[in-house]
């Protein structure tokens, strides 16, 4: 469901390998991300490029992960597809999560490095 791409310092870059984050898989999705946090990652960058749909359960899972991170880190969503980005904007979650057009932009922002 998720694939760890890179772990650098206190953040992990994760590819989401499912097309839908919905009621059928939201709990497992949240649990897999929480396991990364429990293993020492303070911030997560989620490559959302493969995700075509997120329902309210999926959104709840993302919020749950965000709350688990708390003030110690960050949650960034990279490359959301237009339907997912639209849903995030409609629910105003684009004000909660950090959204980035590309994975590279997200990594640079979270890692605190400039463009290279």
N, C-alpha and C positions, 0 to 999 in steps of 0.2 A: 504494500500500500504506500509506504514511503521508502525512499532510498537516500541514505546519507551520501552526499556528494563530497563534502569536505568538512572537516572540523578544524577551525583555526582559532586558537586561543579560547575565548569564552563563547564563541558562537559557532553554530552549525548551519551548513547549507544543505537543504533537504529538497529533493525532487518528489513531488506528489505524483504517484504512478497510477492514479485512478481517474476516470473521466467524471465521476459523480461523487460528491461528498454529501450523503443523504442519510435518512433514518436507518438504512440497512448497514452502514459502515461508520457512522459518525463516532460511536463510542470507541471502536477499535482505532480509528484515526487519532482521536484525542489521546488514547492510551499510549500509542506508539510515540507521539510527540512528547508526551509527559515523561516517558522513559528516557528520552534524550535529555530533557531538562534534569532529571534525577541523576543522570550520568555526568553532569557537570556543565552542560551548556546553559549559559545565562540568556543568550539571545538566539533566535531562530530566524533564518531566511527561508521562506517556502517558495520554491519554483512552482508556480501555479499554471504553467503553460499548457499542461495536459488536461487540466480540469475544465470541463464544459458546463458544469452545473453544480450549484451549492444550494441546498434547501435550508429551512430554518434549523434543522438538526445539525447540519454541517456548520452553519453559522454559529450555533451554540457551542459546538466543539471548538471552533476557533476562539471564541470568547473565553471558554474555559481554559484553554492553553494560555491565552493572553493574561488572564487573571493569575494563573500559576507562575508566570514569569514575574509579575509584579514590577516593582521599581528597580529590581536588580538587573534588568535586561530589556530586550526589545523583541518585537515580532514584526517582521517585514514580509509583505507578499509581493513577489516579483512576477512579472509577465502575466497578469490575470487576463483571461480571454474577455472579449467584450460583454458577453452575458453575465459573467461573474463580476466584472467591474461595475456593470450597471446595477446589479443586485446590491453590491456593497455601497454604491452611492445612494440608491433608493432607501436603504436602511440606515444611512448615515454612518455606516461602519468605516467608510473611507476616512472619517475623522478620528477613528479609534486606532485602526491599523495603518502602518506606513505602507503605502503602495508605491511600487516602482515599475517603470515600463520594461526594464530589462533586469536580468539577474546580475549583470555586471554593475549596474547602477546601485542595486541593493547592497551588494558586497562592499562596494566602495564607501557607501554611506555608513553602513554598520561597522565596518572595519576602521573607519575614520581615515581613509587614505584618499588622496587626490586622484584625479584622472591620470592614467598613464598609457 
